[in-house]
Amino acid sequence: MTSIKKSLEGLKSTTQASSKGFADSAVQAAQDAVQQVAESAKESTSAAADEALKQTQTAISTTAEKASDAIKDFGQKLGPK
């Protein structure tokens, strides 16, 4: 009877340790997944910001060129006749 009790206690201890190990692994996997999502979001946000900056700079450059051309045309129209 004592050996059965010891066996059951050993099984209980092994089961508890196994459950704790599984739970710890699951928590670690979840933390890793959250970290990966956060890093991916950060990279995506940075890439989007870079693209927005590039497009803004292009728009400003294009607008400045058009304004310069318009000023030149206006100046030529005002020039000596």
C-alpha angles and dihedrals in degrees: 000000000000092000091052090051091049090048092051091048090050091049090049091050092047091048092050092049091047092049091049091049091050092048092048090050092049092050091048091049091050091049090049091050092050090049092051092049091049092050092047091050090049091051092047092049091049092049091048091049091049091050092048090051091049092050092047092051090049092050092049091049093049092048091048091051092050091048091049091050091049091051091049091050091048091048091051091051090052093046125106116303 
